[in-house]
């Protein structure tokens, strides 16, 4: 995604839902029609590229599974958390691609799976706690960056598209507030 675009959380989710994803077929299956879209046929063990929302539907039906590298789990979340915590307060570590859309879906999955599974409930609670800490840590850093003079686009590369939008909005608000506070005579003539 281009770094100059301001992207909302909703836009990032929409883009993610419609982005291609490689899945692995669990079984042989004839061509299927989903919402007017034909997918397949599938051959067990082979990889196929489909849009994320299609992959989710196929997974629910047991036809495909996500590849390990395309899924988020508590171990990957811990690793992301650790990387963020070891960074200095003025440095934001890069996140895996499409981190926030994947995180939201992972948390929903765990929450749904935890209703009758105590191990999944512990994973959900732990993942939620770690996720909140990652988000809070990153927001603090973004607020700090936004309070500084404008940064070169290169320094913003570690931010996700959603975070860059937050940074630009905060920077504009803080700069405008500072300008109003520091205007000579308080704005009165």
HELIX and SHEET records of a PDB file:
HELIX    1   1 UNK A    9  UNK A   17  1                                   9    
HELIX    2   2 UNK A   52  UNK A   60  1                                   9    
HELIX    3   3 UNK A   68  UNK A   70  5                                   3    
HELIX    4   4 UNK A   74  UNK A   86  1                                  13    
HELIX    5   5 UNK A   99  UNK A  113  1                                  15    
HELIX    6   6 UNK A  114  UNK A  116  5                                   3    
HELIX    7   7 UNK A  118  UNK A  146  1                                  29    
HELIX    8   8 UNK A  153  UNK A  156  5                                   4    
HELIX    9   9 UNK A  161  UNK A  182  1                                  22    
HELIX   10  10 UNK A  184  UNK A  187  5                                   4    
SHEET    1   A 3 UNK A  47  UNK A  51  0                                        
SHEET    2   A 3 UNK A  20  UNK A  25 -1                                        
SHEET    3   A 3 UNK A  64  UNK A  66 -1                                        
SHEET    1   B 2 UNK A  32  UNK A  34  0                                        
SHEET    2   B 2 UNK A  37  UNK A  39 -1                                        
END                                                                             
